[in-house]
Every structure is written in C-alpha cells, then in structure tokens.
Amino acid sequence: MRIRNSPSRRKFLGGAIGAACTALLSGCDALSKTQWFPKILDTAEHLNRTAQGLITSRKSMAQEFTEADLSPEFRSNGTDYPDAPEYRAHAEAEFANWALRVDGLVNRPSDFSLAQLRAMRSRTQITRHDCVEGWSAIGKWTGVPLSEVLAAVQPHPQARYVVFYCADTMDDGARYYESVDLDDAYHPQTILAYGLNGKPLPIANGAPLRVRIERQLGYKMAKYIMRIELVDTFRTIADGGGGYWEDRGYEWYAGI
C-alpha cells in the first residue's frame, strides 16, 4: 500500500526540518562564542593543511603562462590608493625615499631602497591571480625573490613566519597585514614584485612593492608593503590571526 505524501504532511515535515536547521545554526552561533569550539575548528584547519600537504607538495610550482595569455587588464583588488599621509608623500616623490624595513628575528635588521631591491637577483613569472571574490587575471610579474632578502638579513633559527605590514587602511580602520610560513617564503615563485607587465608596478596594483605567493589566493598577496617582520609565533601579531582577513574568519593557509 502506498502512503500519499499529502500537502499537510509535506508542510509539517518542511517545518520540522526548518526548525531543526534553525536550532542547529543557533547552536553553532552559540558555540562560536565559546573559548573551546573555535580551537577545535583551528585544529581541523591544521589537520586539513596536513592532509593537503601529504597529497600536494608545498614545493611544487604554480602554473606559468606565456605573454599570449596575458589578461588585457590586470584589475585592482581592494585598496587602489592608500590614504596614509606617509604613503602619499612617498607616492608623490615616486618612492625615491621609500625603504622596506626588514626586522624581527634576524641577525641583520635592514632597510632596502627600491633601487637596492631592483639591483638584487630578479625573477619574472607569468601567473594567474585567483581572487576569493571569484575573478582571475593573468599578469607578468617581476621582482626580487623573497629568499634573497631573507638571505641578506639572516633569520634566526627560531623564526617560523614572515609578516607583511602594509600602508593601506581598511574600511574598519585596521591596517592590512598578512603572513606566510618559511615554506612559502622560500618558495622560488614567492617574489617581492616591483614590476607588472614590463612596467613599474602601478599604485592601484600595490606600488612600490607587493608580495606574490603564486600557489595561494589573492588576499594573501599583500600590497603596499612597508615592513617585513620575522616572528616565531602569531602571539606577536594583532588578534593572533596571521592576517587582516584571517582575523575575520578567513583561512590562514589559502593555497593548493
């Protein structure tokens, strides 16, 4: 005998499922405000990265393209001109007096002018930028490998992370920052880019310097870099998240 699925029965089941989902979501919201549940989620993310590392080597290279593949325009993501007075003064002077400060857990804290960075060994790569907002673009980037800068400052053995502090201020008043571990920092495709498509890096795309971490999503590739710090733990970073968007719930490792 077949039992008919009457409208009233469907309405009852739909209401029951909806109520259950609401209760579940309410419970998740309450759990997110506890001290212990977010730690479980952080542990799960760590396990996810570990499993991913077993499948894909962190040392593998991102796909590189040819000049025929270049996008007609490489759009700006996020800030297109920081409003910090110090940055605007540097921009008006075409970054003649700008310098990148590299310090933290290093033997030789240093300031590097744009000319000094350009004089170091360079790398050019044509890669695809994948934004978390859903768009992609292919650009030709030129810059100094981050490994060259790290070699110059001589990191301490206990250094584990590289933190990028930027000039742009977000809508909530917080300065943008990002971080990567030393695996990504020493990856051959991780460069401090000062050129895009054969020209000096435009302000809208992060001049005078932005980082390219080609196997991660766009929000990891900080623009308008003013300072780099080497640290051993995220306790020294604002809010303990490891990045502006990470402080707001994004994953710290956004790579493949």
Contacts in CASP RR format, 6 or more apart in sequence:
PFRMAT RR
TARGET T0000
AUTHOR 0000-0000-0000
METHOD contacts of the structure
MODEL  1
MRIRNSPSRRKFLGGAIGAACTALLSGCDALSKTQWFPKILDTAEHLNRT
AQGLITSRKSMAQEFTEADLSPEFRSNGTDYPDAPEYRAHAEAEFANWAL
RVDGLVNRPSDFSLAQLRAMRSRTQITRHDCVEGWSAIGKWTGVPLSEVL
AAVQPHPQARYVVFYCADTMDDGARYYESVDLDDAYHPQTILAYGLNGKP
LPIANGAPLRVRIERQLGYKMAKYIMRIELVDTFRTIADGGGGYWEDRGY
EWYAGI
31 37 0 8 1.000
32 38 0 8 1.000
45 251 0 8 1.000
45 252 0 8 1.000
45 253 0 8 1.000
49 253 0 8 1.000
52 256 0 8 1.000
56 256 0 8 1.000
58 183 0 8 1.000
58 184 0 8 1.000
58 187 0 8 1.000
58 215 0 8 1.000
59 183 0 8 1.000
59 187 0 8 1.000
60 215 0 8 1.000
61 188 0 8 1.000
61 189 0 8 1.000
61 214 0 8 1.000
61 215 0 8 1.000
62 127 0 8 1.000
62 128 0 8 1.000
62 189 0 8 1.000
62 214 0 8 1.000
62 215 0 8 1.000
63 127 0 8 1.000
63 128 0 8 1.000
64 125 0 8 1.000
64 126 0 8 1.000
64 127 0 8 1.000
65 126 0 8 1.000
65 127 0 8 1.000
65 128 0 8 1.000
65 138 0 8 1.000
66 126 0 8 1.000
67 126 0 8 1.000
67 140 0 8 1.000
69 126 0 8 1.000
69 138 0 8 1.000
70 126 0 8 1.000
70 138 0 8 1.000
70 139 0 8 1.000
70 140 0 8 1.000
70 197 0 8 1.000
71 137 0 8 1.000
71 138 0 8 1.000
71 139 0 8 1.000
73 137 0 8 1.000
74 129 0 8 1.000
74 137 0 8 1.000
74 138 0 8 1.000
74 139 0 8 1.000
74 196 0 8 1.000
74 197 0 8 1.000
74 205 0 8 1.000
75 135 0 8 1.000
75 137 0 8 1.000
76 204 0 8 1.000
76 205 0 8 1.000
77 129 0 8 1.000
77 131 0 8 1.000
77 133 0 8 1.000
77 218 0 8 1.000
78 168 0 8 1.000
79 168 0 8 1.000
79 169 0 8 1.000
79 170 0 8 1.000
79 176 0 8 1.000
79 223 0 8 1.000
79 224 0 8 1.000
80 203 0 8 1.000
80 204 0 8 1.000
81 88 0 8 1.000
81 91 0 8 1.000
81 203 0 8 1.000
81 204 0 8 1.000
82 88 0 8 1.000
82 166 0 8 1.000
82 167 0 8 1.000
82 168 0 8 1.000
82 169 0 8 1.000
82 224 0 8 1.000
83 169 0 8 1.000
84 167 0 8 1.000
84 168 0 8 1.000
84 169 0 8 1.000
86 167 0 8 1.000
87 167 0 8 1.000
87 168 0 8 1.000
87 224 0 8 1.000
87 226 0 8 1.000
90 97 0 8 1.000
90 98 0 8 1.000
90 208 0 8 1.000
91 203 0 8 1.000
91 207 0 8 1.000
95 114 0 8 1.000
95 207 0 8 1.000
95 208 0 8 1.000
98 113 0 8 1.000
98 114 0 8 1.000
98 208 0 8 1.000
99 111 0 8 1.000
99 112 0 8 1.000
99 113 0 8 1.000
99 114 0 8 1.000
100 111 0 8 1.000
100 112 0 8 1.000
100 113 0 8 1.000
100 117 0 8 1.000
100 149 0 8 1.000
100 192 0 8 1.000
100 209 0 8 1.000
100 225 0 8 1.000
100 226 0 8 1.000
100 227 0 8 1.000
100 228 0 8 1.000
101 109 0 8 1.000
101 110 0 8 1.000
101 111 0 8 1.000
101 226 0 8 1.000
101 227 0 8 1.000
101 228 0 8 1.000
102 109 0 8 1.000
102 110 0 8 1.000
102 111 0 8 1.000
102 112 0 8 1.000
102 149 0 8 1.000
102 152 0 8 1.000
102 153 0 8 1.000
102 227 0 8 1.000
102 228 0 8 1.000
102 229 0 8 1.000
102 230 0 8 1.000
103 109 0 8 1.000
103 110 0 8 1.000
103 153 0 8 1.000
103 227 0 8 1.000
103 228 0 8 1.000
103 229 0 8 1.000
103 230 0 8 1.000
104 159 0 8 1.000
104 229 0 8 1.000
104 230 0 8 1.000
104 231 0 8 1.000
105 155 0 8 1.000
105 156 0 8 1.000
105 158 0 8 1.000
105 159 0 8 1.000
105 230 0 8 1.000
105 231 0 8 1.000
105 232 0 8 1.000
106 153 0 8 1.000
106 154 0 8 1.000
106 155 0 8 1.000
106 156 0 8 1.000
106 159 0 8 1.000
106 230 0 8 1.000
107 153 0 8 1.000
107 154 0 8 1.000
107 155 0 8 1.000
107 156 0 8 1.000
108 152 0 8 1.000
108 153 0 8 1.000
108 154 0 8 1.000
109 153 0 8 1.000
110 152 0 8 1.000
110 153 0 8 1.000
112 149 0 8 1.000
112 152 0 8 1.000
114 194 0 8 1.000
114 208 0 8 1.000
114 209 0 8 1.000
117 143 0 8 1.000
117 144 0 8 1.000
117 149 0 8 1.000
117 192 0 8 1.000
117 194 0 8 1.000
117 209 0 8 1.000
118 144 0 8 1.000
118 194 0 8 1.000
120 144 0 8 1.000
120 148 0 8 1.000
120 149 0 8 1.000
120 152 0 8 1.000
121 144 0 8 1.000
121 145 0 8 1.000
121 148 0 8 1.000
122 142 0 8 1.000
122 143 0 8 1.000
122 144 0 8 1.000
123 142 0 8 1.000
123 143 0 8 1.000
123 144 0 8 1.000
123 145 0 8 1.000
123 188 0 8 1.000
123 189 0 8 1.000
123 191 0 8 1.000
124 140 0 8 1.000
124 141 0 8 1.000
124 142 0 8 1.000
124 143 0 8 1.000
125 140 0 8 1.000
125 141 0 8 1.000
125 189 0 8 1.000
125 191 0 8 1.000
125 212 0 8 1.000
125 214 0 8 1.000
126 138 0 8 1.000
126 139 0 8 1.000
126 140 0 8 1.000
126 141 0 8 1.000
127 138 0 8 1.000
127 139 0 8 1.000
127 141 0 8 1.000
127 189 0 8 1.000
127 212 0 8 1.000
127 214 0 8 1.000
128 136 0 8 1.000
128 137 0 8 1.000
128 138 0 8 1.000
128 139 0 8 1.000
129 136 0 8 1.000
129 137 0 8 1.000
129 138 0 8 1.000
129 139 0 8 1.000
129 218 0 8 1.000
129 221 0 8 1.000
130 136 0 8 1.000
130 217 0 8 1.000
130 218 0 8 1.000
131 217 0 8 1.000
131 218 0 8 1.000
131 219 0 8 1.000
132 217 0 8 1.000
132 218 0 8 1.000
132 219 0 8 1.000
132 250 0 8 1.000
132 254 0 8 1.000
139 196 0 8 1.000
139 197 0 8 1.000
140 196 0 8 1.000
140 197 0 8 1.000
140 198 0 8 1.000
141 191 0 8 1.000
141 193 0 8 1.000
141 195 0 8 1.000
141 196 0 8 1.000
141 212 0 8 1.000
142 191 0 8 1.000
142 193 0 8 1.000
142 194 0 8 1.000
142 195 0 8 1.000
142 196 0 8 1.000
142 198 0 8 1.000
143 191 0 8 1.000
143 192 0 8 1.000
143 193 0 8 1.000
143 194 0 8 1.000
143 195 0 8 1.000
144 191 0 8 1.000
144 192 0 8 1.000
144 194 0 8 1.000
145 188 0 8 1.000
145 190 0 8 1.000
145 191 0 8 1.000
145 192 0 8 1.000
146 162 0 8 1.000
146 185 0 8 1.000
146 186 0 8 1.000
146 190 0 8 1.000
146 191 0 8 1.000
146 192 0 8 1.000
146 211 0 8 1.000
147 185 0 8 1.000
147 186 0 8 1.000
147 188 0 8 1.000
147 190 0 8 1.000
149 192 0 8 1.000
149 228 0 8 1.000
150 162 0 8 1.000
150 185 0 8 1.000
150 186 0 8 1.000
150 230 0 8 1.000
153 230 0 8 1.000
155 182 0 8 1.000
155 230 0 8 1.000
156 230 0 8 1.000
158 232 0 8 1.000
159 182 0 8 1.000
159 230 0 8 1.000
159 231 0 8 1.000
159 232 0 8 1.000
160 181 0 8 1.000
160 182 0 8 1.000
160 231 0 8 1.000
160 232 0 8 1.000
160 233 0 8 1.000
161 179 0 8 1.000
161 180 0 8 1.000
161 181 0 8 1.000
161 182 0 8 1.000
161 230 0 8 1.000
161 231 0 8 1.000
161 232 0 8 1.000
161 233 0 8 1.000
161 234 0 8 1.000
161 242 0 8 1.000
162 179 0 8 1.000
162 180 0 8 1.000
162 181 0 8 1.000
162 182 0 8 1.000
162 185 0 8 1.000
162 228 0 8 1.000
162 229 0 8 1.000
162 230 0 8 1.000
163 177 0 8 1.000
163 178 0 8 1.000
163 179 0 8 1.000
163 228 0 8 1.000
163 229 0 8 1.000
163 230 0 8 1.000
163 231 0 8 1.000
163 237 0 8 1.000
163 242 0 8 1.000
164 177 0 8 1.000
164 178 0 8 1.000
164 179 0 8 1.000
164 211 0 8 1.000
164 222 0 8 1.000
164 225 0 8 1.000
164 227 0 8 1.000
164 228 0 8 1.000
165 175 0 8 1.000
165 177 0 8 1.000
165 225 0 8 1.000
165 226 0 8 1.000
165 227 0 8 1.000
165 228 0 8 1.000
165 229 0 8 1.000
166 175 0 8 1.000
166 176 0 8 1.000
166 177 0 8 1.000
166 178 0 8 1.000
166 222 0 8 1.000
166 223 0 8 1.000
166 224 0 8 1.000
166 225 0 8 1.000
166 226 0 8 1.000
167 175 0 8 1.000
167 224 0 8 1.000
167 225 0 8 1.000
167 226 0 8 1.000
168 175 0 8 1.000
168 176 0 8 1.000
168 223 0 8 1.000
168 224 0 8 1.000
169 175 0 8 1.000
169 176 0 8 1.000
170 176 0 8 1.000
170 244 0 8 1.000
174 238 0 8 1.000
174 244 0 8 1.000
174 247 0 8 1.000
175 244 0 8 1.000
176 222 0 8 1.000
176 223 0 8 1.000
176 224 0 8 1.000
176 244 0 8 1.000
177 222 0 8 1.000
177 237 0 8 1.000
177 238 0 8 1.000
177 242 0 8 1.000
177 243 0 8 1.000
177 244 0 8 1.000
178 211 0 8 1.000
178 219 0 8 1.000
178 220 0 8 1.000
178 221 0 8 1.000
178 222 0 8 1.000
178 242 0 8 1.000
178 243 0 8 1.000
178 244 0 8 1.000
179 231 0 8 1.000
179 234 0 8 1.000
179 237 0 8 1.000
179 242 0 8 1.000
179 243 0 8 1.000
179 252 0 8 1.000
180 190 0 8 1.000
180 213 0 8 1.000
180 216 0 8 1.000
180 220 0 8 1.000
184 190 0 8 1.000
184 213 0 8 1.000
184 215 0 8 1.000
184 216 0 8 1.000
187 213 0 8 1.000
187 214 0 8 1.000
187 215 0 8 1.000
189 212 0 8 1.000
189 213 0 8 1.000
189 214 0 8 1.000
189 215 0 8 1.000
190 211 0 8 1.000
190 212 0 8 1.000
190 213 0 8 1.000
190 214 0 8 1.000
191 211 0 8 1.000
191 212 0 8 1.000
192 209 0 8 1.000
192 210 0 8 1.000
192 211 0 8 1.000
192 212 0 8 1.000
192 225 0 8 1.000
193 201 0 8 1.000
193 209 0 8 1.000
193 210 0 8 1.000
193 211 0 8 1.000
193 212 0 8 1.000
194 200 0 8 1.000
194 201 0 8 1.000
194 207 0 8 1.000
194 208 0 8 1.000
194 209 0 8 1.000
195 201 0 8 1.000
196 202 0 8 1.000
196 205 0 8 1.000
200 207 0 8 1.000
201 207 0 8 1.000
201 208 0 8 1.000
201 209 0 8 1.000
201 210 0 8 1.000
205 223 0 8 1.000
206 223 0 8 1.000
206 224 0 8 1.000
207 224 0 8 1.000
209 224 0 8 1.000
209 225 0 8 1.000
210 221 0 8 1.000
210 222 0 8 1.000
210 223 0 8 1.000
210 224 0 8 1.000
210 225 0 8 1.000
211 220 0 8 1.000
211 221 0 8 1.000
211 222 0 8 1.000
211 225 0 8 1.000
212 221 0 8 1.000
213 220 0 8 1.000
213 221 0 8 1.000
215 255 0 8 1.000
215 256 0 8 1.000
216 253 0 8 1.000
216 254 0 8 1.000
216 255 0 8 1.000
216 256 0 8 1.000
217 254 0 8 1.000
217 255 0 8 1.000
218 254 0 8 1.000
219 245 0 8 1.000
219 250 0 8 1.000
219 254 0 8 1.000
220 254 0 8 1.000
220 255 0 8 1.000
229 236 0 8 1.000
231 237 0 8 1.000
234 240 0 8 1.000
234 241 0 8 1.000
234 242 0 8 1.000
237 243 0 8 1.000
238 247 0 8 1.000
239 247 0 8 1.000
240 247 0 8 1.000
241 247 0 8 1.000
241 252 0 8 1.000
242 252 0 8 1.000
243 252 0 8 1.000
246 252 0 8 1.000
END
